[in-house]
Amino acid sequence: MIVQTSAKQANGQAARESKLFHKPEDLKDFDYQKMLADPGQFPYTRGPHRTMYTQRLWTMRQFAGFGSADDTNERFKYLLKAGQTGLSTAFDLPTLMGRDSDDPLSLGEVGRCGVAISSLADMRRLFDGIDPSSVSTSMTINAPACILLAFYIAVAKEKGVALKDLRGTLQNDILKEFHAQNEYVFPPRPSVKLVIDTIEFCTEHMPQWNTVSVSGYHIREAGATAAEELAFTLADGMEYVRQSLDRGLDVDTFAPRLSFFFDVHNDFFEEIAKLRAARRIWSNVMRDKFGAKSERSWLLRTHCQTAGVTLTEQQPMNNLIRVAYQAMAAVLGGTQSLHTNSMDETLALPSELAVKLALRTQQILAHETNVPDVVDPLAGSYYVESMTNEIEAKAQKIFDEIEDLGGVMKAVDKGYFRRRIAESAVAEQRRIEAGDQKIVGVTDFVEQGAPDIPILQISQETEDAQVANLKKLKKNRDALQHGAALERLREDTKQGKNVMPATTAAAEADATVGEMMDTMMSVYGRYDGGPEW
């Protein structure tokens, strides 16, 4: 694809930075009560809770997953012992794409970029010795999200934990896959239907579970600007709300369990302003556009992750510093949950040393800097408030463009999101190549030699053992129960029913991720990217 980028786009950041300082004139029409208010008050610019971190810190939720379920179970326990306050599960590429570990297309990728989970037996081992009622669990999974949730439900039931007591988050945001990350399997419309299935099921049975984490992170990592990340993410969130309402759900029953996930990049004040603007936009949309009556429906609650795309292979120790500043921005912006990237993530999955240092970054921020002792200390800053307004205005223009195209689904069909992200990525690359944007250790202050830090290795034996275990399970399971469960899933998919009861039954019958995905694919088909892509 050849992307044409205007000089105005390429120089947008430079134009903003050319203003040396801000003063009252930049906020001459600023209405404190309308635009800002106090923390915990509509429109929540200053934070969703009045006391924020002064009474309760953000959740420290480090992303973890590699090798086998046993490997990751050990890492979970290591992190919990080190003081982590929530679990976050990274799955390997075969699992993310809905393939079993023994699929020929999976070989060489099993356990490499996350944990390999193909069956209920794998999920049992993943949470062995961990009480699901005592810790909140996040799962980063999209196309097969309903299947991995079914596995987790089955494990909880076996441990005697009621669904109402489960706390956690399912990433489950398939729209951003069509915008940026490409881990889709089914076409857009049935893919979104499965998201609404999980929202409906969890609203009825799992009141503490965040049903979808609407994710801007991957959009930003693909090259979007802060304003585009914000606008695309909230537009996707609005689409899930619309389709849930079309399903017949009451907005105040499901909206409080929607959550968000944002990238925190290098531009310190811009990232703070982005999070503040996101809360303000979402609260107005939920109250005024969708008619939500409950204040809990107006709140935008978010997890943040420091920007993986800013990390460098060269001089990886520098990444510790980048991550610390990004974490500070997330906290000053008012995040509810935070993952800090490890210094070695451009080289391999994080080592124990690296992941401990990443966690310690949050703990030092929380317990030594006194930053959590005051809510939104940057409120009233001419610069931060004007930037918050600026990002909000840019996002509104993007919302208007999406509506002009016929809404989110039509914009996906037309490739709108991909084109915008590509243009922004090219503009940033041109700034780097022109020397206008420096990267320490890469474009400037360069050193020779390979990085001297320990690297986590995933052995071939891990894949071999995972494949052998899976083949053994397939050989020894109850064939009649397994076949009946998959047939029920096929019929429910054909009839447009909510698939969650059928996927849970199939999980308990030892049906695998790949088998359930193939069953639904026989109805939905596999998506190839669409004619306009």
C-alpha positions in Angstrom: 0.0 0.0 0.0 1.3 3.5 -0.9 0.2 6.1 1.7 0.2 9.8 0.8 0.9 11.9 3.9 0.5 15.6 3.8 3.1 18.0 5.2 0.4 19.3 7.6 -0.1 15.8 9.0 3.7 15.1 9.2 4.3 18.4 11.0 1.3 18.3 13.3 3.3 17.5 16.4 5.9 20.1 15.6 3.2 22.7 15.3 1.8 21.9 18.7 5.3 22.0 20.3 6.0 25.4 18.8 3.9 27.2 21.4 6.4 27.9 24.2 4.0 28.4 27.0 0.3 28.6 27.8 -1.7 31.3 29.7 -5.2 32.2 30.7 -6.2 33.1 27.2 -5.9 29.5 26.2 -8.8 28.7 28.5 -10.8 31.9 28.3 -14.1 30.0 27.8 -13.2 27.2 30.2 -16.2 26.2 32.4 -14.8 24.5 35.5 -18.1 22.8 36.5 -19.0 21.7 33.0 -15.6 20.6 31.8 -13.8 19.6 34.9 -15.8 19.4 38.2 -14.4 17.5 41.1 -13.0 14.0 41.0 -15.7 11.5 41.1 -18.3 13.9 39.6 -19.6 14.1 36.1 -17.9 14.4 33.6 -15.1 12.7 35.5 -12.3 14.6 33.8 -10.4 14.5 37.1 -11.0 10.8 37.7 -13.8 8.3 38.2 -13.5 8.2 42.0 -13.4 11.1 44.5 -10.5 9.7 46.5 -8.7 7.9 43.7 -5.4 6.4 44.9 -5.4 8.2 48.3 -7.5 5.3 49.7 -6.9 2.5 47.2 -4.0 2.1 44.7 -4.5 1.1 41.1 -4.3 -2.6 40.4 -0.8 -3.7 39.5 -1.5 -6.3 36.8 1.6 -7.6 35.0 0.9 -9.3 31.6 2.3 -12.9 31.9 2.2 -16.0 29.8 4.8 -18.3 28.1 5.5 -21.9 27.4 3.1 -24.4 29.0 0.3 -23.9 31.5 2.7 -25.2 34.2 5.3 -22.6 33.2 2.9 -19.7 33.4 1.3 -21.0 36.6 4.7 -20.8 38.2 5.1 -17.2 36.9 1.7 -16.2 38.2 2.6 -17.4 41.7 6.0 -15.7 41.4 4.3 -12.3 40.6 1.7 -12.7 43.3 4.4 -13.4 45.9 6.3 -10.3 44.6 3.2 -8.1 45.4 1.2 -8.1 42.2 -2.5 -7.5 42.8 -4.1 -9.0 39.7 -3.4 -11.6 37.1 -3.2 -10.9 33.3 -2.9 -13.8 30.9 -1.0 -13.7 27.6 -1.9 -16.5 25.2 0.3 -17.8 22.4 -0.3 -17.1 18.7 -2.0 -20.4 18.0 -4.5 -19.9 20.8 -5.1 -16.3 19.8 -5.9 -17.5 16.3 -8.2 -20.3 17.5 -5.9 -23.2 16.6 -4.9 -26.2 18.7 -1.3 -26.8 19.7 -1.1 -29.9 17.4 -2.4 -28.0 14.3 0.3 -28.2 11.6 0.1 -24.4 11.3 0.8 -24.0 15.1 4.1 -25.9 15.1 7.1 -23.6 15.9 4.8 -21.1 17.6 3.5 -23.1 20.6 4.2 -21.2 23.8 6.4 -18.7 22.1 4.6 -15.4 22.6 2.3 -16.5 25.4 0.9 -19.6 27.1 -0.4 -22.5 25.1 -4.0 -23.3 26.0 -6.0 -25.8 23.9 -8.3 -27.5 26.4 -9.9 -27.4 29.7 -7.1 -29.6 31.0 -4.6 -26.8 30.1 -6.8 -24.2 31.9 -6.9 -26.4 35.0 -3.1 -26.5 35.1 -2.9 -22.8 34.5 -4.8 -22.0 37.7 -3.6 -24.9 39.8 -3.3 -23.7 43.4 -4.9 -20.3 42.6 -8.3 -19.5 44.0 -10.4 -17.6 41.3 -12.5 -16.0 43.9 -9.5 -14.4 45.6 -7.9 -12.7 42.6 -9.1 -10.8 39.5 -8.0 -12.3 36.3 -7.6 -10.6 32.9 -7.4 -12.6 29.7 -6.1 -11.1 26.5 -8.0 -13.1 23.9 -10.3 -12.0 21.0 -11.7 -14.3 18.3 -11.9 -17.3 20.7 -12.8 -15.2 23.7 -16.0 -17.0 24.4 -14.2 -20.3 24.4 -11.4 -19.3 26.9 -14.1 -17.7 29.1 -15.9 -21.0 29.0 -12.7 -22.8 30.2 -12.3 -20.3 33.0 -16.0 -20.8 34.1 -15.5 -24.6 34.0 -12.4 -24.4 36.2 -14.2 -22.1 38.7 -17.2 -24.5 38.9 -14.8 -27.4 39.6 -13.2 -25.3 42.4 -16.7 -24.6 43.9 -16.6 -20.9 43.0 -19.9 -19.3 42.0 -20.0 -17.3 38.8 -21.2 -14.3 40.7 -18.0 -14.3 42.7 -15.6 -14.2 39.7 -13.7 -11.0 39.1 -11.7 -10.1 36.0 -11.7 -8.9 32.5 -12.0 -10.4 29.0 -10.3 -8.3 26.4 -12.8 -9.6 23.8 -12.6 -6.5 21.6 -12.7 -7.9 18.1 -13.2 -4.6 16.3 -9.6 -3.4 17.0 -8.4 -6.6 15.3 -9.9 -5.4 12.1 -8.4 -2.0 12.6 -4.8 -3.0 13.6 -3.8 -6.3 15.0 -5.2 -8.8 12.5 -6.0 -11.6 14.9 -9.5 -12.1 13.5 -11.0 -15.4 12.3 -14.6 -14.8 11.5 -16.1 -12.0 9.4 -16.7 -8.7 11.2 -20.5 -9.1 11.9 -20.5 -12.6 13.4 -17.3 -11.7 15.3 -19.1 -8.7 16.9 -22.1 -11.0 17.6 -19.9 -13.2 19.7 -18.8 -10.2 21.7 -22.4 -9.3 22.4 -23.1 -13.0 23.4 -20.4 -12.7 26.2 -21.8 -9.3 27.3 -25.3 -10.7 27.6 -24.2 -13.9 29.4 -21.9 -12.1 31.9 -24.5 -9.4 32.6 -26.9 -12.2 33.7 -24.5 -14.6 35.4 -21.2 -12.8 36.2 -22.0 -9.3 37.6 -18.4 -8.6 38.7 -16.8 -9.5 35.4 -15.7 -6.8 32.9 -17.2 -8.2 29.8 -15.1 -6.5 27.2 -11.9 -4.4 27.4 -12.3 -2.0 24.6 -8.7 -1.7 23.4 -6.9 1.3 22.0 -3.5 -0.2 22.9 -3.0 -2.2 19.7 -4.3 0.7 17.6 -1.7 3.0 19.0 1.1 0.3 18.7 0.2 0.1 15.0 1.0 3.8 14.5 -2.1 5.8 15.4 -1.8 9.2 17.0 -3.1 9.7 20.6 -6.3 11.4 19.2 -6.9 8.5 16.8 -6.4 5.9 19.5 -8.9 7.7 21.7 -11.5 8.2 19.0 -11.3 4.7 17.4 -11.4 3.1 20.8 -14.5 5.1 22.0 -16.2 4.6 18.6 -15.7 0.8 19.0 -17.1 1.0 22.6 -20.2 2.9 21.3 -20.7 0.2 18.6 -20.8 -2.5 21.3 -23.3 -0.4 23.3 -25.5 0.0 20.2 -25.5 -3.7 19.4 -26.1 -4.7 23.0 -29.1 -2.3 23.0 -30.3 -4.0 19.7 -30.0 -7.3 21.5 -32.6 -6.0 24.0 -30.3 -5.3 27.0 -30.9 -2.4 29.2 -28.0 0.0 29.1 -27.6 0.3 32.8 -27.4 -3.5 33.3 -24.3 -3.9 31.1 -22.6 -0.6 30.7 -21.0 -0.5 34.2 -19.0 -3.7 33.3 -17.5 -2.3 30.1 -13.8 -1.3 30.5 -11.1 0.2 28.4 -7.4 -0.4 27.6 -5.1 2.4 26.5 -1.5 2.7 25.5 0.7 5.2 27.4 3.3 6.5 25.0 6.3 8.9 25.4 4.6 12.3 25.1 4.1 12.7 28.8 1.5 15.5 29.0 -0.4 14.3 25.9 -1.0 10.9 27.4 -2.3 12.4 30.6 -4.7 14.7 28.6 -5.8 11.7 26.5 -7.0 9.8 29.5 -8.8 12.8 31.0 -10.5 13.5 27.7 -11.6 9.9 27.3 -13.5 10.0 30.6 -15.2 13.3 29.7 -16.2 12.1 26.2 -17.5 8.7 27.4 -19.6 10.1 30.3 -21.3 12.6 28.0 -22.0 10.0 25.3 -23.4 7.4 27.8 -25.6 9.9 29.5 -26.8 12.1 26.6 -26.6 9.8 23.6 -27.5 6.4 25.1 -29.7 7.6 27.9 -27.9 5.8 30.7 -29.4 6.7 34.1 -26.9 5.1 36.5 -23.7 7.0 37.2 -21.8 3.7 37.1 -22.7 3.6 33.4 -21.2 7.0 32.8 -17.8 6.0 34.2 -14.9 5.1 31.9 -12.7 2.7 33.8 -9.4 1.8 32.2 -6.4 -0.4 32.3 -3.2 1.1 30.8 0.0 -0.5 29.5 3.3 1.3 28.8 4.1 1.5 25.1 5.8 -1.6 23.8 6.5 0.1 20.5 8.7 2.7 22.2 11.0 0.0 23.6 14.3 -0.6 21.8 16.5 -3.6 21.3 19.6 -1.3 21.5 20.6 -0.4 25.1 17.6 -2.2 26.6 18.3 -0.9 30.1 17.0 2.5 28.7 13.6 0.8 28.5 13.4 0.9 32.3 13.5 4.7 32.2 11.0 5.0 29.4 8.6 2.7 31.3 8.9 4.7 34.5 7.9 8.0 32.9 5.1 6.3 31.0 3.8 4.7 34.2 3.9 8.1 35.9 1.8 9.5 33.1 -0.8 6.7 33.4 -1.1 7.4 37.2 -1.3 11.1 36.8 -4.0 10.5 34.0 -6.0 8.4 36.5 -5.8 4.8 35.3 -7.5 2.0 37.4 -5.0 -0.7 36.5 -1.5 -0.7 35.1 1.0 -3.0 33.3 4.6 -1.9 33.1 6.6 -3.4 30.2 9.8 -5.3 30.9 13.1 -4.0 29.6 13.8 -7.1 27.5 10.5 -7.4 25.6 12.0 -6.4 22.3 14.3 -9.4 22.6 12.2 -12.1 24.1 9.4 -12.8 26.6 10.3 -11.2 29.9 12.8 -12.9 32.2 12.1 -13.1 36.0 14.5 -10.4 36.7 13.0 -8.0 34.1 9.4 -8.6 35.1 10.3 -8.1 38.8 12.0 -4.7 37.9 8.9 -3.8 35.9 6.7 -4.5 38.9 9.0 -2.7 41.3 8.7 0.4 39.0 5.0 0.5 39.9 5.6 -0.2 43.6 8.2 2.6 43.9 5.8 5.0 42.1 3.0 3.9 44.5 4.9 3.9 47.8 7.9 6.3 47.5 7.0 9.3 45.3 3.8 10.5 47.1 2.2 11.0 43.7 -0.9 9.0 44.8 -1.5 11.3 47.7 -3.3 13.9 45.7 -6.0 13.5 43.0 -5.3 15.0 39.5 -2.6 17.4 40.6 -2.3 18.8 37.1 -5.9 20.1 37.0 -6.1 23.7 36.1 -2.8 23.7 34.2 -3.2 25.9 31.2 -1.2 23.4 29.2 -2.9 20.2 30.3 -6.4 21.6 30.2 -6.0 23.1 26.8 -4.5 19.9 25.5 -7.4 17.9 27.0 -9.8 20.2 25.1 -7.7 19.8 21.9 -7.7 16.0 22.0 -11.4 16.0 22.7 -12.0 18.2 19.7 -9.9 16.1 17.4 -11.7 13.0 18.6 -15.0 14.6 17.8 -14.0 15.3 14.2 -13.0 11.6 13.8 -16.4 10.5 15.2 -18.1 12.7 12.6 -16.0 11.1 9.8 -17.0 7.6 11.0 -20.7 8.6 11.1 -20.4 10.0 7.6 -19.2 6.6 6.4 -22.2 4.9 7.9 -20.9 3.9 11.3 -18.2 1.7 12.6 -19.1 -1.5 10.7 -19.3 0.3 7.4 -16.0 2.1 8.1 -14.4 -1.3 8.8 -15.7 -2.5 5.4 -14.2 0.5 3.7 -10.8 0.1 5.4 -11.0 3.6 7.0 -9.3 2.7 10.2 -6.4 1.0 8.5 -5.8 3.9 6.2 -5.8 6.4 9.0 -3.4 4.4 11.1 -1.1 3.8 8.1 -0.9 7.5 7.3 0.0 8.3 10.9 2.6 5.6 11.1 4.3 6.9 7.9 4.2 10.5 9.3 6.0 9.4 12.5 8.6 7.4 10.6 9.4 10.4 8.4 9.9 12.5 11.5 12.4 9.9 12.8 14.2 9.7 9.5 14.4 13.5 9.3 15.9 13.7 12.7 13.0 15.6 14.2 12.2 12.8 16.6 15.1 11.3 18.5 15.3 7.8 19.9 18.0 7.5 22.5 20.4 4.6 21.7 19.0 4.2 18.2 19.2 7.5 16.3 21.4 9.3 18.9 23.9 8.3 21.6 24.5 5.0 19.8 26.7 2.3 21.2 28.2 -0.8 19.6 27.7 -4.3 20.8 25.0 -6.7 21.7 22.9 -6.2 24.8 24.2 -8.1 27.8 21.1 -9.2 29.7 19.6 -12.6 30.3 17.1 -13.8 27.8 14.2 -16.2 28.4 14.3 -19.2 26.1 11.3 -21.4 25.2 12.6 -24.9 24.4 11.3 -27.3 21.8 10.6 -29.8 24.6 7.8 -27.4 25.8 6.0 -27.7 22.4 6.6 -31.4 22.2 5.1 -32.0 25.6 2.1 -29.7 24.9 1.3 -31.6 21.7 1.7 -35.0 23.3 -0.6 -34.0 26.2 -3.2 -32.8 23.7 -3.1 -35.9 21.6 -3.6 -38.0 24.7 -6.6 -36.0 25.8 -8.2 -36.3 22.4 -7.7 -40.1 22.4 -9.1 -40.7 25.9 -12.1 -38.4 26.1 -15.7 -39.6 25.9 -16.4 -39.5 22.2 -20.2 -39.5 22.4 -20.3 -36.6 24.9 -17.7 -34.7 22.9 -19.5 -35.2 19.6 -22.9 -34.2 21.1 -21.4 -31.0 22.6 -19.9 -29.9 19.3 -23.2 -30.6 17.5 -25.1 -28.5 20.0 -22.6 -25.7 19.4 -23.1 -26.0 15.6 -26.9 -25.8 15.9 -26.8 -22.9 18.4 -24.5 -21.0 16.0 -26.8 -21.7 13.0 -29.8 -20.5 14.9 -28.2 -17.3 16.1 -28.5 -18.3 19.8 -26.1 -17.0 22.5 -23.2 -19.5 22.2 -21.9 -19.2 25.8 -24.0 -22.1 27.2 -22.9 -24.4 24.3 -19.2 -23.4 24.5 -19.2 -24.1 28.3 -20.8 -27.5 27.7 -18.3 -28.3 25.0 -15.4 -27.2 27.2 -16.6 -29.6 29.9 -16.8 -32.3 27.3 -13.1 -31.8 26.5 -13.7 -30.1 23.1 -10.6 -28.0 22.2 -10.2 -24.5 21.1 -9.6 -25.5 17.5 -12.5 -27.9 17.4 -15.0 -25.2 18.7 -13.6 -22.6 16.4 -13.9 -25.0 13.4 -17.4 -25.8 14.4 -18.4 -22.1 14.4 -16.4 -21.5 11.2 -18.6 -24.1 9.4 -21.4 -21.6 9.9 -19.6 -18.2 9.8 -16.8 -18.9 7.4 -13.2 -17.6 7.7 -12.5 -13.9 7.0 -9.9 -13.0 4.4 -9.7 -9.3 4.9 -12.6 -8.2 2.7 -12.7 -6.9 -0.9 -11.7 -3.3 -0.1 -8.6 -4.2 1.9 
